[in-house]
Amino acid sequence: MLRNLFAAAVALVPLLVPGLARAKPAVTKVKAGTVIVHKGTVDDGTPGKGSKEHEKTAAPKKPKAPPSASVGSPSSGKLENGVRFEDEPAARFTPSYGTSDVRYGTSEIVALVHGAAKSVAKQYPGSVLNVGQFSKPGGGDVDRHASHESGRDVDLPFYIKDGSGKPYLAGGFVPFRSDGTTTLYKGLHFDEARNWALVAALLRSPHAHVSHIFVADPQRNAVLAYGKSHGADPDLLARAAGLMVQPTGVLPHDDHFHVRIACPSGDGKCVENPTSSRRAKKHAKAKGGKKAHGATHAPAKGVTKVATKAPTKPVETEESTTEETSAEDPLEKLLSPQVEGLGSIHMGAKRH
C-alpha cells in the first residue's frame, strides 16, 4: 500500500512543477571567430525570461603599411611608400600650391614638421605653420626644384607678424628685407621669436636629424640674434649657426627655410649628397632658363602690394659643392666644423 502511494507521488511531481522534466543547463556555444554566450535557463532552445545573448566578433587587423624609404640623393632619387603630409591645427599645406601633390616625404620628415609646428604652437598659442612642397608621391623631378626628389626636403615659409605684433597667416610665401619688413607687402614683419622657436624645435626633434637649413643671411642672423638675446642654449645656437646657410651666387632663400634631413636609419639605398655628374646635369638644365622656385612663389593674399623692381640675380641652387667655389668663398665662414657633413654641402647654380 505504502509502495503504491510513493510511486503515485513521484508520478505527480512533473505535473505539479511544469517544465522540470525539460529543463536544460545554460550552455556556451563556440563558432569559428565568434563566441555566443547564453545566460539563464533555456527551455526547448528558447532563452529564458531575462536572459541575454551576446555576440562578439574580433575586428580584422589592418595590414601594416610598409615603411617609407628615401632612395638616391635629394637631386637624383625617388621615394618609396611616401607618407602624405596632412593638415593639422598647427600646420597646413600652403594654399598658394592649391592641389599640388608634392606633399609626400619619408615618415621621418613628415613627423618632424608636425612635431615642430606643435612645439611652436605650444609656446605661442594659435600659431599655424605654412608648409611648402615636399616630394611627389614616388619622388623624382619636381618642377622649379633641383632637389626634393627623395623625400628628405621640405620648404617652410616663415612665420609672420603684423604691425601690432600679432601672428599673420599668409596665403603664400612672403620675402623679407634685411630689416625684417617685406619686399612686396606693407605692414608685415619677419617674426623672429616664432621662427627661432621653429628652428630650435627642428633641431631638437627626435623624429629626424636635420642636416641642412638653407636660408638667406639676414633672416639667419635675425633668428640667431633672437635666440642669443633670449638665453638659448649655446650648443643649440652653435648647431643652428652651422646648419643655416645661404646659398651663394644664387637667389637667397628670403621667404622660407629649406629643410633637409639626413638619410633615415635603415634606408640602405639613401645617398646623402648628389654625384658630380648629376650636379653638372642639373646646372646645365638650370642655365637653360628655368625659373628658380624661390623667386616664383605665389604672393600672399589680403595685403597691400608695394612696388619693387624685379631682382636680376642668377638662378637659385644648393647643388654645387664647396670645391666648385673659390677658396675665399664667404660660405666657408658660415660652416661649423663641429657639424659633420657640412663640408660637402651642395650649393651653386641650381633651381633649388
SULPEFEN-V662286 format. One record per pair of residues at least 6 apart in sequence whose ideal C-beta (glycine too) atoms are under 6 Angstrom apart, sorted by sequence separation. I is the first residue (numbers start at 1). J is the second residue. If there is no record, write none. Layout:
((I | J) (I | J))
This chain:
((14 | 20) (71 | 77) (121 | 127) (142 | 148) (147 | 153) (161 | 167) (162 | 168) (176 | 182) (177 | 183) (182 | 188) (246 | 252) (14 | 21) (29 | 36) (41 | 48) (71 | 78) (120 | 127) (161 | 168) (203 | 210) (263 | 270) (335 | 342) (40 | 48) (160 | 168) (174 | 182) (175 | 183) (202 | 210) (28 | 37) (140 | 149) (180 | 189) (228 | 237) (263 | 272) (93 | 103) (139 | 149) (160 | 170) (180 | 190) (227 | 237) (27 | 38) (40 | 51) (69 | 80) (139 | 150) (26 | 38) (39 | 51) (117 | 129) (139 | 151) (39 | 52) (68 | 81) (135 | 148) (68 | 82) (160 | 174) (176 | 190) (66 | 81) (68 | 83) (135 | 151) (157 | 173) (37 | 54) (224 | 241) (24 | 42) (85 | 103) (36 | 55) (84 | 104) (134 | 154) (168 | 188) (35 | 56) (82 | 104) (133 | 155) (294 | 316) (34 | 57) (132 | 155) (292 | 315) (321 | 344) (19 | 43) (83 | 107) (163 | 187) (199 | 223) (220 | 244) (292 | 316) (324 | 348) (85 | 110) (162 | 187) (321 | 346) (91 | 117) (83 | 110) (90 | 117) (130 | 157) (196 | 223) (319 | 346) (320 | 347) (90 | 118) (160 | 188) (161 | 189) (195 | 223) (318 | 346) (320 | 348) (105 | 134) (215 | 244) (217 | 246) (286 | 315) (318 | 347) (319 | 348) (104 | 134) (105 | 135) (161 | 191) (192 | 222) (196 | 226) (213 | 243) (216 | 246) (90 | 121) (102 | 133) (103 | 134) (104 | 135) (160 | 191) (196 | 227) (213 | 244) (317 | 348) (319 | 350) (159 | 191) (317 | 349) (104 | 137) (214 | 247) (317 | 350) (102 | 136) (192 | 226) (315 | 349) (318 | 352) (159 | 194) (314 | 349) (317 | 352) (70 | 106) (94 | 130) (159 | 195) (203 | 239) (216 | 252) (316 | 352) (158 | 195) (216 | 253) (282 | 319) (68 | 106) (91 | 129) (93 | 131) (94 | 132) (215 | 253) (216 | 254) (68 | 107) (214 | 253) (91 | 131) (102 | 142) (127 | 167) (178 | 218) (279 | 319) (128 | 169) (199 | 240) (251 | 292) (253 | 294) (279 | 320) (215 | 257) (251 | 294) (213 | 257) (214 | 258) (251 | 295) (106 | 151) (109 | 154) (105 | 151) (213 | 259) (212 | 260) (211 | 260) (210 | 261) (211 | 262) (208 | 261) (209 | 262) (82 | 137) (79 | 135) (294 | 352) (79 | 138) (292 | 351) (293 | 352) (78 | 138) (79 | 139) (292 | 352) (78 | 139) (290 | 351) (77 | 139) (78 | 140) (251 | 313) (286 | 349) (250 | 314) (286 | 350) (251 | 316) (286 | 351) (250 | 316) (283 | 349) (127 | 194) (250 | 317) (282 | 350) (82 | 151) (124 | 194) (75 | 146) (79 | 150) (247 | 318) (273 | 344) (75 | 147) (77 | 149) (79 | 151) (274 | 346) (74 | 147) (77 | 150) (273 | 346) (120 | 194) (123 | 197) (74 | 149) (96 | 171) (74 | 150) (95 | 171) (96 | 172) (120 | 197) (72 | 150) (74 | 152) (120 | 198) (176 | 254) (74 | 153) (175 | 254) (70 | 150) (175 | 255) (70 | 151) (174 | 255) (70 | 152) (116 | 198) (119 | 201) (173 | 255) (173 | 256) (248 | 331) (116 | 201) (116 | 202) (245 | 334) (115 | 205) (115 | 207) (112 | 205) (242 | 336) (112 | 207) (111 | 207) (112 | 208) (242 | 339) (108 | 207) (109 | 208) (157 | 256) (248 | 347) (108 | 208) (156 | 256) (247 | 347) (155 | 256) (156 | 257) (155 | 258) (156 | 259) (214 | 318) (154 | 259) (153 | 260) (152 | 260) (152 | 261) (184 | 299) (185 | 303) (186 | 304) (186 | 306) (184 | 306) (173 | 297) (172 | 297) (183 | 308) (172 | 298) (174 | 300) (172 | 299) (172 | 300) (171 | 300) (170 | 300) (171 | 301) (146 | 282) (145 | 293) (144 | 293) (109 | 261) (108 | 264) (106 | 264) (146 | 319) (70 | 267) (69 | 267) (71 | 269) (73 | 271) (76 | 274) (72 | 271) (75 | 274) (70 | 270) (73 | 273) (73 | 274) (76 | 278) (96 | 298) (75 | 278) (146 | 350) (146 | 351) (145 | 351) (75 | 282) (144 | 351) (75 | 319))
